[in-house]
Structures are given as structure tokens and as C-alpha cells.
Amino acid sequence: MSVSMTGSGEVATPVESSKSAMTWGPIFGGAAAAIGVTLILLLLGSGLGLTMVSPWSGQSSSLGTLGVTAAIWLVLVQWLSSALGGYITGRLRTKWAAVHTDEVFFRDTAHGFLSWALATVFVAGFLASSLTSLAGAGAQAAGSVVGSTATAAGTAAASSATSPVDLSTSYFTDALLRPDQARAAATSNDAAATSEVSRILLNGAAQGQVPDDDKAYLATIVSSRTGLSEADARTRVDTVLKRIDDAKVAAQKAADEARKAASTTALLGSLSLLIGAFIASAAAAFGGSQRDEEEDLIVARRL
């Protein structure tokens, strides 16, 4: 606390209120109102979104339309709830007496911002818990599928009387033990030929390409299994490998589009939150100014 001396020798001490400039009651009230409105509007948006989806072919909206509509609705929910929560925060606070107008404006905006932040953290936690529950259910279902697949694979391996070998070594083992008379070997043991072809394709997918000698070997196996000529078998092998490459490119393209969509969603979400914080602060300042305009004066009779 600073103390100053007047010209007449008197000591001037600044007056400071003992009460805090922050009132938590209006902040919690505005945050509760914003949370309630947000949940109501989210449920309403979910109901409207379900009307755009149909199990019948050709009667549902496109995924792009659904995504844009959902994004616009979430932005509107954020702005409307922020405006209502900030306004209620400004109207519920008591009047600050003997406080400069600029300080009153700052306190109102700060109260609106805190109310918005509290509501945003609660809604974000609620949505995160909901998404986590959905993800957990999906992971459990995927785990069941993987377990069933592993059981089936183990049964198939036992029935073929082959011991489990790591793919990285089994491919090179096949290359070392690859017989010169590939046609006869492929004809005599169908299960072994199928397993070896699968390992060649998996290794090609991991390396990014299938070597020419593997292509020739695959063409020989295909020719012996299907009765096609060597040229037709080589054409079939090239066609299948081309389909595998196309599937890989399509998967990479889908992953890149998902990355771009996630980046756009994050940027728009952060911008929407910033605008929501501004709206809540401005609404609180507006509600506080309306609160201060309506004054009740107490008239006391002089004795």
C-alpha cells in the first residue's frame, strides 16, 4: 500500500475494499445455465441428425452433408450457450459501489470469461467420457473379433501340421528351399503352396513391391493350380498385384483425408471456442450494464 503526503502535511492513504473483486455465485450460475443449454441443444441436434439418416438405400444424406451440418450445429450450440451463460453471470452479480466504470466493465468481462471456461471444461469432460466409453466398447468388440481370428488361425495352422514361424524368416526360408520344379511342388501340396503365396504377398506389401523372381514363381504356381498358360498366369498375377497397390493407395488417401479433416476440425473448433469466450465476456458486460442501470434508491428522512 502506497502512502502519499499532501501539501498541507496531511497523510493520504488509498482506500481499498476488503471484498474480493470476483464473485463465484454468478460465475457458477452462468456456467450451470450454459451447461444446461448445451446439453439440451446437443440432444436436439442428435434428434435432428437422426432424421437425416435412413437404413434405406438412397434416402440418407451424404456423409459430407452430415459432417458440415454437425459442425455448424456445434458452433451454434457453443455461441448460444456462451451468450446465455455470460448474460446471466452479468445480471446475477451485485452492484459494485464506488468502483470506476472501466473497472466495472473489466470485472464483468472477466466474470463472463470465467463462467464460459467453467462450462467449457465440464462439457469437454462430459463429451470425452462419452467418447471414451464408445471407444472402449468398440475396442472390446474388435478384441473379440481379433481373438476369434487368432483362434481360427491357430486351428488352421494345427490342421496343416505346420509350426508357427515368424513371417520375416519364413519368407526367406521359402526362398532358400524353393524347388526348381515349382509346378510339381505346387500341384502335390495345395496347403503349402497357398501358405507360401500368402507369405510372398505379405512380404511384398511390407517391402512395397514384389520382386521379379517372386512374380515368376507366383505365375508358375497359378499356372499349375488353374491350368492357365504361363503368360495368362503372369497377367493374372500382375492384375492381382495391381489391385493390391490400388487398395494401398486408397487406404493412404483415406488416411490423408482423415488427417486433413481432423486438422480442419481442430482449427475450426479452437476458433469457435475463442469466439464463444468473446461472446460470453461481451454478454456478461451487457448484462452487468443493464443491472447497473436499474437502481433502487433508499430515501431517508433527516432528523
C-alpha positions as a Markdown table, in Angstrom:
| # | Residue | x | y | z |
|---|---|---|---|---|
| 1 | Met | 0.0 | 0.0 | 0.0 |
| 2 | Ser | 1.4 | 3.4 | -1.1 |
| 3 | Val | 1.1 | 6.4 | 1.2 |
| 4 | Ser | 1.4 | 10.0 | -0.1 |
| 5 | Met | 1.9 | 13.3 | 1.6 |
| 6 | Thr | -0.3 | 16.3 | 0.8 |
| 7 | Gly | 0.9 | 19.9 | 0.6 |
| 8 | Ser | -0.6 | 20.7 | 4.0 |
| 9 | Gly | 1.4 | 17.9 | 5.6 |
| 10 | Glu | -1.6 | 15.5 | 5.8 |
| 11 | Val | -1.1 | 11.8 | 5.1 |
| 12 | Ala | -3.3 | 10.4 | 2.3 |
| 13 | Thr | -3.9 | 6.7 | 2.4 |
| 14 | Pro | -5.7 | 5.0 | -0.6 |
| 15 | Val | -9.0 | 3.3 | 0.1 |
| 16 | Glu | -9.1 | -0.4 | -0.7 |
| 17 | Ser | -12.1 | -2.7 | -0.4 |
| 18 | Ser | -11.8 | -5.7 | 1.8 |
| 19 | Lys | -14.0 | -7.7 | -0.5 |
| 20 | Ser | -12.7 | -9.7 | -3.5 |
| 21 | Ala | -13.5 | -8.4 | -7.0 |
| 22 | Met | -14.5 | -11.9 | -8.0 |
| 23 | Thr | -17.9 | -13.3 | -7.1 |
| 24 | Trp | -18.2 | -17.0 | -7.6 |
| 25 | Gly | -22.0 | -17.2 | -7.2 |
| 26 | Pro | -22.8 | -15.5 | -10.5 |
| 27 | Ile | -20.0 | -17.4 | -12.2 |
| 28 | Phe | -21.3 | -20.8 | -11.1 |
| 29 | Gly | -24.9 | -19.7 | -12.0 |
| 30 | Gly | -23.9 | -18.7 | -15.5 |
| 31 | Ala | -21.8 | -21.8 | -16.1 |
| 32 | Ala | -24.7 | -24.0 | -14.9 |
| 33 | Ala | -27.1 | -22.2 | -17.3 |
| 34 | Ala | -24.6 | -22.6 | -20.2 |
| 35 | Ile | -24.1 | -26.3 | -19.4 |
| 36 | Gly | -27.8 | -27.0 | -19.3 |
| 37 | Val | -28.5 | -25.2 | -22.6 |
| 38 | Thr | -25.5 | -27.0 | -24.2 |
| 39 | Leu | -26.8 | -30.4 | -23.2 |
| 40 | Ile | -30.4 | -29.6 | -24.4 |
| 41 | Leu | -29.2 | -28.3 | -27.8 |
| 42 | Leu | -26.9 | -31.3 | -28.2 |
| 43 | Leu | -29.8 | -33.7 | -27.6 |
| 44 | Leu | -31.9 | -31.7 | -30.0 |
| 45 | Gly | -29.1 | -31.8 | -32.6 |
| 46 | Ser | -28.8 | -35.5 | -32.2 |
| 47 | Gly | -32.5 | -36.0 | -32.8 |
| 48 | Leu | -32.4 | -33.8 | -35.9 |
| 49 | Gly | -29.3 | -35.6 | -37.2 |
| 50 | Leu | -31.1 | -39.0 | -36.8 |
| 51 | Thr | -33.8 | -37.7 | -39.1 |
| 52 | Met | -31.2 | -37.3 | -41.8 |
| 53 | Val | -30.1 | -40.9 | -41.7 |
| 54 | Ser | -32.1 | -43.8 | -43.1 |
| 55 | Pro | -31.4 | -47.5 | -43.3 |
| 56 | Trp | -32.9 | -47.5 | -46.8 |
| 57 | Ser | -30.6 | -47.0 | -49.7 |
| 58 | Gly | -30.6 | -43.6 | -51.3 |
| 59 | Gln | -32.7 | -41.9 | -48.6 |
| 60 | Ser | -29.9 | -40.7 | -46.3 |
| 61 | Ser | -27.9 | -37.5 | -46.6 |
| 62 | Ser | -24.3 | -37.8 | -47.7 |
| 63 | Leu | -21.5 | -38.0 | -45.2 |
| 64 | Gly | -20.2 | -34.6 | -46.3 |
| 65 | Thr | -23.6 | -33.0 | -45.6 |
| 66 | Leu | -23.9 | -34.7 | -42.2 |
| 67 | Gly | -20.4 | -33.6 | -41.3 |
| 68 | Val | -21.0 | -29.9 | -42.3 |
| 69 | Thr | -24.4 | -29.8 | -40.6 |
| 70 | Ala | -22.9 | -31.3 | -37.4 |
| 71 | Ala | -20.1 | -28.8 | -37.4 |
| 72 | Ile | -22.4 | -25.8 | -37.9 |
| 73 | Trp | -24.7 | -27.0 | -35.2 |
| 74 | Leu | -21.9 | -27.4 | -32.7 |
| 75 | Val | -20.7 | -23.9 | -33.4 |
| 76 | Leu | -24.2 | -22.5 | -32.9 |
| 77 | Val | -24.5 | -24.5 | -29.6 |
| 78 | Gln | -21.2 | -23.1 | -28.4 |
| 79 | Trp | -22.2 | -19.5 | -29.2 |
| 80 | Leu | -25.8 | -19.6 | -27.9 |
| 81 | Ser | -24.8 | -21.3 | -24.6 |
| 82 | Ser | -21.9 | -18.8 | -24.2 |
| 83 | Ala | -24.2 | -15.8 | -24.7 |
| 84 | Leu | -26.8 | -17.0 | -22.3 |
| 85 | Gly | -24.3 | -18.1 | -19.6 |
| 86 | Gly | -22.4 | -14.8 | -19.9 |
| 87 | Tyr | -25.6 | -12.7 | -19.7 |
| 88 | Ile | -26.9 | -14.5 | -16.7 |
| 89 | Thr | -23.5 | -14.1 | -15.0 |
| 90 | Gly | -23.6 | -10.3 | -15.6 |
| 91 | Arg | -27.2 | -9.9 | -14.3 |
| 92 | Leu | -26.7 | -12.0 | -11.2 |
| 93 | Arg | -23.8 | -10.1 | -9.7 |
| 94 | Thr | -24.4 | -7.4 | -7.1 |
| 95 | Lys | -23.6 | -3.8 | -7.9 |
| 96 | Trp | -20.0 | -2.7 | -7.2 |
| 97 | Ala | -20.4 | 0.6 | -5.4 |
| 98 | Ala | -17.7 | 3.3 | -5.6 |
| 99 | Val | -15.9 | 1.5 | -8.5 |
| 100 | His | -14.8 | 3.2 | -11.7 |
| 101 | Thr | -16.8 | 2.4 | -14.8 |
| 102 | Asp | -13.8 | 0.9 | -16.6 |
| 103 | Glu | -13.1 | -1.4 | -13.7 |
| 104 | Val | -16.8 | -2.5 | -13.6 |
| 105 | Phe | -16.5 | -3.3 | -17.3 |
| 106 | Phe | -13.4 | -5.3 | -16.8 |
| 107 | Arg | -14.9 | -7.3 | -13.9 |
| 108 | Asp | -18.0 | -8.1 | -15.9 |
| 109 | Thr | -16.0 | -9.4 | -18.8 |
| 110 | Ala | -13.7 | -11.4 | -16.5 |
| 111 | His | -16.7 | -13.0 | -14.8 |
| 112 | Gly | -18.2 | -13.9 | -18.2 |
| 113 | Phe | -15.0 | -15.4 | -19.3 |
| 114 | Leu | -14.6 | -17.5 | -16.1 |
| 115 | Ser | -18.2 | -18.7 | -16.5 |
| 116 | Trp | -17.5 | -19.7 | -20.1 |
| 117 | Ala | -14.3 | -21.5 | -19.1 |
| 118 | Leu | -16.0 | -23.5 | -16.3 |
| 119 | Ala | -18.8 | -24.6 | -18.6 |
| 120 | Thr | -16.4 | -25.5 | -21.4 |
| 121 | Val | -14.3 | -27.7 | -19.1 |
| 122 | Phe | -17.3 | -29.5 | -17.8 |
| 123 | Val | -18.8 | -30.1 | -21.3 |
| 124 | Ala | -15.5 | -31.2 | -22.7 |
| 125 | Gly | -15.0 | -33.7 | -19.8 |
| 126 | Phe | -18.5 | -35.0 | -20.4 |
| 127 | Leu | -18.0 | -35.5 | -24.1 |
| 128 | Ala | -14.6 | -37.0 | -23.5 |
| 129 | Ser | -16.0 | -39.6 | -21.1 |
| 130 | Ser | -18.8 | -40.4 | -23.6 |
| 131 | Leu | -16.4 | -40.8 | -26.5 |
| 132 | Thr | -14.1 | -42.9 | -24.2 |
| 133 | Ser | -17.0 | -45.2 | -23.4 |
| 134 | Leu | -17.8 | -45.6 | -27.1 |
| 135 | Ala | -14.2 | -46.3 | -27.9 |
| 136 | Gly | -13.9 | -48.8 | -25.2 |
| 137 | Ala | -17.0 | -50.7 | -26.5 |
| 138 | Gly | -15.6 | -50.6 | -30.0 |
| 139 | Ala | -12.2 | -51.9 | -28.8 |
| 140 | Gln | -13.9 | -54.7 | -26.9 |
| 141 | Ala | -15.7 | -55.7 | -30.0 |
| 142 | Ala | -12.6 | -55.5 | -32.1 |
| 143 | Gly | -10.7 | -57.6 | -29.5 |
| 144 | Ser | -13.4 | -60.3 | -29.7 |
| 145 | Val | -13.0 | -60.3 | -33.5 |
| 146 | Val | -9.2 | -60.5 | -33.2 |
| 147 | Gly | -9.5 | -63.3 | -30.6 |
| 148 | Ser | -11.8 | -65.3 | -32.9 |
| 149 | Thr | -9.5 | -64.7 | -35.8 |
| 150 | Ala | -6.5 | -65.8 | -33.8 |
| 151 | Thr | -8.3 | -69.0 | -32.7 |
| 152 | Ala | -9.3 | -69.8 | -36.3 |
| 153 | Ala | -5.7 | -69.1 | -37.4 |
| 154 | Gly | -4.4 | -71.4 | -34.8 |
| 155 | Thr | -6.8 | -74.1 | -35.7 |
| 156 | Ala | -5.8 | -73.8 | -39.4 |
| 157 | Ala | -2.2 | -74.0 | -38.5 |
| 158 | Ala | -2.7 | -77.1 | -36.4 |
| 159 | Ser | -4.7 | -78.8 | -39.2 |
| 160 | Ser | -2.0 | -78.1 | -41.7 |
| 161 | Ala | 0.6 | -79.6 | -39.4 |
| 162 | Thr | 3.0 | -76.6 | -39.8 |
| 163 | Ser | 4.8 | -75.0 | -36.9 |
| 164 | Pro | 4.3 | -71.2 | -36.3 |
| 165 | Val | 7.3 | -69.3 | -37.8 |
| 166 | Asp | 7.9 | -65.6 | -37.8 |
| 167 | Leu | 6.9 | -64.1 | -41.2 |
| 168 | Ser | 10.2 | -62.3 | -41.7 |
| 169 | Thr | 12.2 | -65.5 | -41.5 |
| 170 | Ser | 9.6 | -67.8 | -43.1 |
| 171 | Tyr | 9.7 | -65.8 | -46.4 |
| 172 | Phe | 13.4 | -66.2 | -46.7 |
| 173 | Thr | 13.2 | -69.8 | -45.7 |
| 174 | Asp | 10.8 | -70.4 | -48.5 |
| 175 | Ala | 13.2 | -68.6 | -50.9 |
| 176 | Leu | 16.0 | -70.8 | -49.8 |
| 177 | Leu | 14.1 | -74.1 | -50.1 |
| 178 | Arg | 12.1 | -73.1 | -53.2 |
| 179 | Pro | 12.3 | -76.2 | -55.5 |
| 180 | Asp | 13.4 | -76.0 | -59.2 |
| 181 | Gln | 10.3 | -78.0 | -60.2 |
| 182 | Ala | 7.8 | -75.5 | -58.7 |
| 183 | Arg | 4.9 | -76.7 | -60.7 |
| 184 | Ala | 5.2 | -80.2 | -59.3 |
| 185 | Ala | 5.6 | -79.0 | -55.7 |
| 186 | Ala | 2.5 | -76.7 | -56.1 |
| 187 | Thr | 0.4 | -79.5 | -57.5 |
| 188 | Ser | 1.4 | -82.0 | -54.9 |
| 189 | Asn | 0.7 | -79.8 | -51.8 |
| 190 | Asp | -2.0 | -77.3 | -52.1 |
| 191 | Ala | -1.9 | -76.1 | -48.5 |
| 192 | Ala | 1.8 | -75.4 | -48.6 |
| 193 | Ala | 1.5 | -73.6 | -51.9 |
| 194 | Thr | -1.3 | -71.4 | -50.5 |
| 195 | Ser | 0.7 | -70.6 | -47.4 |
| 196 | Glu | 3.8 | -69.7 | -49.4 |
| 197 | Val | 1.8 | -67.4 | -51.8 |
| 198 | Ser | 0.4 | -65.6 | -48.8 |
| 199 | Arg | 3.8 | -65.1 | -47.3 |
| 200 | Ile | 5.1 | -63.8 | -50.6 |
| 201 | Leu | 2.2 | -61.3 | -50.8 |
| 202 | Leu | 2.6 | -60.2 | -47.2 |
| 203 | Asn | 6.3 | -59.6 | -47.7 |
| 204 | Gly | 5.7 | -57.7 | -50.9 |
| 205 | Ala | 3.2 | -55.5 | -49.0 |
| 206 | Ala | 5.7 | -54.8 | -46.3 |
| 207 | Gln | 8.5 | -54.1 | -48.7 |
| 208 | Gly | 6.4 | -52.0 | -51.1 |
| 209 | Gln | 6.9 | -54.3 | -54.1 |
| 210 | Val | 7.2 | -57.9 | -55.2 |
| 211 | Pro | 10.5 | -58.9 | -56.7 |
| 212 | Asp | 10.5 | -60.2 | -60.3 |
| 213 | Asp | 11.6 | -63.7 | -59.3 |
| 214 | Asp | 8.7 | -63.9 | -56.9 |
| 215 | Lys | 6.3 | -62.8 | -59.6 |
| 216 | Ala | 7.6 | -65.6 | -61.9 |
| 217 | Tyr | 7.3 | -68.1 | -59.1 |
| 218 | Leu | 3.7 | -66.9 | -58.4 |
| 219 | Ala | 2.9 | -67.2 | -62.1 |
| 220 | Thr | 4.2 | -70.8 | -62.1 |
| 221 | Ile | 2.0 | -71.7 | -59.1 |
| 222 | Val | -1.1 | -70.0 | -60.6 |
| 223 | Ser | -0.5 | -71.8 | -63.8 |
| 224 | Ser | -0.2 | -75.2 | -62.1 |
| 225 | Arg | -3.3 | -74.6 | -60.0 |
| 226 | Thr | -5.6 | -73.1 | -62.6 |
| 227 | Gly | -4.4 | -74.7 | -65.8 |
| 228 | Leu | -3.6 | -71.3 | -67.4 |
| 229 | Ser | -0.7 | -70.8 | -69.6 |
| 230 | Glu | 2.4 | -69.1 | -68.3 |
| 231 | Ala | 1.6 | -65.8 | -70.0 |
| 232 | Asp | -2.0 | -65.8 | -68.8 |
| 233 | Ala | -0.9 | -66.7 | -65.3 |
| 234 | Arg | 1.6 | -63.9 | -65.3 |
| 235 | Thr | -1.1 | -61.5 | -66.4 |
| 236 | Arg | -3.3 | -62.6 | -63.6 |
| 237 | Val | -0.5 | -62.1 | -61.1 |
| 238 | Asp | 0.1 | -58.6 | -62.4 |
| 239 | Thr | -3.6 | -57.8 | -62.2 |
| 240 | Val | -3.8 | -59.0 | -58.5 |
| 241 | Leu | -0.7 | -57.1 | -57.5 |
| 242 | Lys | -2.1 | -54.0 | -59.2 |
| 243 | Arg | -5.3 | -54.4 | -57.2 |
| 244 | Ile | -3.2 | -54.7 | -54.0 |
| 245 | Asp | -1.3 | -51.5 | -54.9 |
| 246 | Asp | -4.6 | -49.7 | -55.6 |
| 247 | Ala | -6.0 | -50.8 | -52.3 |
| 248 | Lys | -2.9 | -49.5 | -50.6 |
| 249 | Val | -3.1 | -46.1 | -52.3 |
| 250 | Ala | -6.8 | -45.9 | -51.5 |
| 251 | Ala | -6.0 | -46.6 | -47.8 |
| 252 | Gln | -3.3 | -43.9 | -47.8 |
| 253 | Lys | -5.6 | -41.4 | -49.5 |
| 254 | Ala | -8.3 | -42.1 | -46.9 |
| 255 | Ala | -5.8 | -41.7 | -44.1 |
| 256 | Asp | -4.6 | -38.4 | -45.6 |
| 257 | Glu | -8.2 | -37.1 | -45.9 |
| 258 | Ala | -8.9 | -38.1 | -42.3 |
| 259 | Arg | -5.8 | -36.2 | -41.2 |
| 260 | Lys | -6.9 | -33.1 | -43.1 |
| 261 | Ala | -10.4 | -33.4 | -41.7 |
| 262 | Ala | -9.1 | -33.7 | -38.2 |
| 263 | Ser | -6.8 | -30.7 | -38.7 |
| 264 | Thr | -9.7 | -28.6 | -40.1 |
| 265 | Thr | -11.9 | -29.7 | -37.2 |
| 266 | Ala | -9.3 | -28.7 | -34.6 |
| 267 | Leu | -8.7 | -25.3 | -36.2 |
| 268 | Leu | -12.4 | -24.5 | -36.5 |
| 269 | Gly | -13.1 | -25.8 | -33.0 |
| 270 | Ser | -10.4 | -23.6 | -31.5 |
| 271 | Leu | -11.7 | -20.6 | -33.4 |
| 272 | Ser | -15.3 | -21.3 | -32.3 |
| 273 | Leu | -14.1 | -21.6 | -28.7 |
| 274 | Leu | -12.3 | -18.2 | -28.9 |
| 275 | Ile | -15.4 | -16.6 | -30.4 |
| 276 | Gly | -17.5 | -18.2 | -27.7 |
| 277 | Ala | -15.3 | -16.8 | -25.0 |
| 278 | Phe | -15.6 | -13.3 | -26.5 |
| 279 | Ile | -19.4 | -13.7 | -26.7 |
| 280 | Ala | -19.6 | -14.8 | -23.1 |
| 281 | Ser | -17.5 | -11.8 | -21.9 |
| 282 | Ala | -19.5 | -9.3 | -24.0 |
| 283 | Ala | -22.8 | -10.8 | -22.8 |
| 284 | Ala | -21.7 | -10.5 | -19.2 |
| 285 | Ala | -20.7 | -6.9 | -19.7 |
| 286 | Phe | -24.1 | -6.2 | -21.4 |
| 287 | Gly | -26.0 | -7.9 | -18.6 |
| 288 | Gly | -23.9 | -6.1 | -15.9 |
| 289 | Ser | -24.7 | -2.7 | -17.6 |
| 290 | Gln | -28.4 | -3.5 | -17.6 |
| 291 | Arg | -28.1 | -4.4 | -13.9 |
| 292 | Asp | -26.4 | -1.1 | -13.0 |
| 293 | Glu | -29.0 | 1.0 | -15.0 |
| 294 | Glu | -31.8 | -0.2 | -12.7 |
| 295 | Glu | -31.0 | 1.4 | -9.3 |
| 296 | Asp | -33.2 | 1.3 | -6.2 |
| 297 | Leu | -32.6 | 4.5 | -4.1 |
| 298 | Ile | -33.4 | 4.5 | -0.4 |
| 299 | Val | -34.8 | 7.8 | 0.8 |
| 300 | Ala | -34.0 | 8.5 | 4.5 |
| 301 | Arg | -35.8 | 11.3 | 6.4 |
| 302 | Arg | -33.4 | 13.8 | 8.0 |
| 303 | Leu | -33.8 | 14.1 | 11.7 |
